[in-house]
Amino acid sequence: MDRIRESLPQDSANGARPQSELIIIDRSADPFSPILHEFTYEAMVYDLLKVDGDGQVTYTAELGDGSTETKTIKLTDSDPIWEEFRFQHISDAQEGLLKKFNELVGSNKSITEMQSGKMLNLSKMRDVINRLPQYKDQMGVISAHITIMQDCMSQFNERYLNDLGMIQQNIVTGTTPGGEKYAAGDIDIADILNNPDIRPKDKLRTLLIFFISNPSLTERERQKLAHMARFSREAREAIKNMGMVIRWAHALDLLKQLKERPTKASKPGKWGFGAIGGGSNHKEDEGAKPYDLSRYAPAVKNVLEDCVAGKLSEDMFPYVVPPERPYDTNPLSNPSLRNAGLARSAGTPGQLGDRT
């Protein structure tokens, strides 16, 4: 850490940044996120579609004459549609994209009138021709994302992800969407494993979630469930390896410590955000209700919120490198990143992590 900090460049004279903080935490603090089916636009694209190493997606576009054409689009930060909707739930992304499409069409009525064959005077036609290249580029990008979202939803329906996602959320939250205690896990898992229409990889992900959520299962019970699914050798190896990464009997130990962590009074955050989270118990925004398929909130989210609000327990997350100015509210007080950078990393029993 010291070598890394020393290698950081000096900030420009007027570009000083606040003290940064690095939290190093064990994977078992959030064992579910890597295997849960997520339903944000970006998560669905990378989970359900074929994306190459450069972020390029191939899709089939339907042309005006009814024919089709294979096209590609690169999902990068320079794509404004991707940047706007990538982290939104797919339902919100679809709604937002349709609104953007209608706004584009509405603000270019002359173009749509010309395309429909309506006669225009020369002045209007000149304006239309001048705007046509930009309009076609914007419409092309929007049309590409509409098609990609449709492809995602086709996979969603084809792979029974509405049912699978609901069961996965019930397992990891322990409750149904109505807030009742979820007690049908054994039955639901058996139904999934015996369903020949569900893909083996989706069965495997759901079964791993069930194993992590039920650390009291015996090895014999786990083997019985895996045998029920008729998994390939590769899938059985994945289960075995996961058991080495996250010891089944202790899979939830760290997660429970995070949820039961001691609360300490809010101090001013390093970025002056302390007042925002002061006294907060990590409740959702007033009136906000998560989608039934997106109810799980990682415990790490609360850790980061506590860190920003200046409430992160130093007993559970001791500093490796103590801060020079703990909870400094002035974001410009630290003139150089060489003197910044705090880290917390995995510690001894009773300590969830450290920070430098």
N, C-alpha and C positions, 0 to 999 in steps of 0.2 A: 504494500500500500504506500509506503514512504517513497519507493522508487517511482511509482505511478504518479503520485502527487508532485514529485520533483520534476517529472517530465512534462507536466502541464504548462502551456505557454502563459506568459504574463498577460493580464488583461490590458486593454488600451487605457489611456489616461482617464477617459470619461466613461469607460465601459465596465466598471467594477461590478461584480456579481456577488450575490449573497452566498453565505457558506453552504456548500452542498452536503448531502448526507447519504451514505450508502448503507443499506440494510441487507445483511446476508442472513438468509433464513433457510431452514431445512425444507426439502420438497414436501415432507409430510405435513407441513403447515397448511398446504393447499393441495391435497392429493387428487381432488376431483376434476379440476379445470382441464387438465390435458386430455381427459377421456370423455368428458361430458359432450353431448351434442349441443353446440351453441348456435343461436339463430340470429346473430347479427349478419349483415350483408357480407362482410369480409370473411367471417368464420365459415359461412355456408359456401362461399366461392372456393375457399381453399380445402374445405372438408369434402365437398360433393362434386366438384368439377375438376378437370385436369388443368393444372396451372404449371407452366414450365418454370425453370429456375430464374428467369428474368421477369416473372410476373405476367407472362403473356397467356391469354385465354383464347381458345379457338371456339367459334360459335357459328351457327347456321343462320344467316339473315334471309328473310323473305323479301323479295323484290316486288316492285309495283305490279309487274305482269304476272305474279303468282309463282314465278320460279324461285329457286333458292340459290344462295351463294355462300361458300365457306369463307369466313373472314376471321381476322385476329385483332385483338385489342390488348395493349399493354397497360396494366394497372399500376400506375405510378403516381407520385405526388403532383405531377403536372396535369393530371386528369382532374378537373374541378368537380365532376360528378362523383368520381371515386372518393375524393377527399371529403366531400360533403356527407356522403351516405355510408361509407364503409363501416363505421362503428355503430350505426343505428340498427335497431331490430328490423328484420326484413319487412315486417308489416308497415313500420314507419317509413322505411326507405322506399317501398313501393308507392306509398301515398305521396311522399315528397317528390318522387320522380315524376309521377303523373301530373302533379301540380306544376312542376317546372315545364313539362311538355306542353301543357295547356297554356301556360304563360307565354312560352315561345311562339306557339301558333297564334295566340291572340294578339301579340305585339307585331306580328308579320302577316296581317290579314291580306295585304296586297299580293304577297307571294302565294298564299294558299288560293286566292282568287284566280291568279294567273295559272296556277297548276291545275285548277279545275276547269280551265277553258274560258273564264270570263274575260271579256274584252276590257282593256285598260287604255287610257289615253297615253300619249307619248311621254309626258312628264312623269306619270306614275310608273310607266314601264321602265324608264331610266332609273328611277329610285329603286325599283324592285331588282333590276339587274345588278346594281351596285351592292345591294345587301345580300344577294343570293349566295355568294361563296361562303360568307360567314354563317348564314342561316343553315346552309347545307352541312357545314362542319359541325355546328352545334347540334343539329338534328341527328347527324350521324352518330355522335357520341351518346346522345340520349337514347337513340334506338338500340345501340349496342348494349347499353346497360339494361334496357327493358328486356331484351332477349336473354341476357345473362341471368337476370332475376327470374324470368320464366323458367329457364333451365334449372335453376336452384330449386324452385318450387316443384318442378316435375320430379326431381330426385327426392325431394321431401315427401311427396305423395307415394312415389314408387317404392320407397324404402320404409314406409310406415313410420316415419319419424314423428308424426304427431302423437301416436300411441307410445312409441319408445321414449320420446322426449318427456312425455308426461310421467311415465313410470320412473325414469331417471331422476327427474326433479322431486318426485314424491320420496324416493329413496334417500337422496342427499339432504333434503330438508326435514324429512320425518313427518311431513304433513301433506294433506291434499290441498288443492287450490282453495277449498272452502275453509281451510284452517283446522280441519279435523286430523286426529292422529292417524298416520298411515300404518296399517297393519296387514296389508295384503301382499307384502313383498315376496313371500315364498311362492304364493300362487301365481303372481304376475311373472316372476322369473321362470317358473316351470313352463308357463304358457309360451313365453318368448323362446326359450331353448327348444321347445318341441314344434315350433312353427317353421315349416320348411320354406316359407316365403320370405323370411327375414334373413338378411345376408349374414354370413358367419362373423364378419368383422364387427357388425352392429351388435350381434349377440355377445361377442367377446367384450366389447366396451361396457355393455350393460352389466354383464356378469362381474367384471372387475369392480365396477361401482358398487355392486351388491356385496362383494367380498370385503371391500374397504369399509363399508358401512356396518358390517356385521363381524367385528373382530372375534366374537365368541364362537364362530363356526369352527368345527374341528377340521383337521386335514382330510379326514375321510368324507365329511360332508362336502367339502370343496371339490374333491375328486369326483364324487358322485354327480354333482351338478355339471362339471366339465364333461364328464362322460355322456350325460344326457344330451348335450349339444352336439356330440359327435365331432368334436373339434379336430382339426388337422394337427400334426406334430408341431408345426410352427406356432399355432395358437396355444397349445399346451405349454410350449417353451416360454411364450409370452407371459402366461400366468405364473409359471415358476420364477421367471426373472422379476416380475412385479413383486412377488413375495420376498425377494431379496432386497429390492429397493425400499419397499415399505413393508416392514414386518407385519404380517396380518394381525397378530395378537395385539400389536401396539399401534396400529394404523391411525387411530384417532386420538392418541395420547396428546400429541402436540396441539392438535386442533382444539381439543377440550381446554387445554391450558390457555390458549389464545382467547377462547370465548369466555373463560372465567377469570381473565386477567384482572388484577386490581386496578381500580380507577383512581387517578390522581387529579388534583385540581389543575385546571388549565392554566398554562403559562403563555405569555406572548410567543407566538410561533416565529420561526426564523425569518419568515417572509411577511410578518405582521398579520398573519391570518388567525391568530389565537382567538380573537373575538368571534370569529365566524363559527368556530366549533366549540366555544366555551359552554360547558354544561351539556353538550350534545351527547346523546346516547346512541348515535349512529342510526337515528330514525330516518325513514324515507321522507322525502319532501311531502308536505301536506297535500293530500289528495292524490299523490302518485301511487299507482298500483302496478307492480310488475306483471308482465305477461305470464300466463300460467306455465309456459315452457321456459321461462327465464327467471325463476324465483330465487335460484341459488346465488348468494353473494359471498365470494371468498373472504375468509377471515383476514387475509392479507390486506384487503381493502380497508378494514378498520385500523389495521396497524399503520398504514400510510396516512389515514385521516388523523390518527392520534399524533403521528410524527409532525405533520404540518401544523396541527393545533397546539403543539408543545405539550402534549399529554402522555407521550409514550413512556411507559414505566422503565426507569433505568435499572431496576432490579431484574426485570425480565429481559431487557435489551441493554446490557451494560456497554459502555463505550470502550472500544479498543484504543482509540485515540481521543482523549477528552477534548471537547470544544474549547477554543480560546475564549469565546464569549457565548456562554450558553444562552439560548433563547434570545439572541440579539434581535431586536425589532427593526433595526435600521438595515435595509437591504444593501446599502452602499458602504457599510462600515468596514467591510473586509476588502482591502484593495487588491488582493491577488488570490488566485486559486491555489497558489503554492501554500498559502496558509489556511486554505479551506479544505473541505472534504472530510466528513466524519464517517465512520463505518461502524456497523453493528453486525456481528456474525454469530453463528451457532455457538452456544455456550454450554455450561455444565447443567446437570439436571436442575430444574427449577428456573433456569435461564433459557428463554426462547431464542435469544440471538444476541449478537453484539453489533455495535456500530462504530465506524471510524469517520 
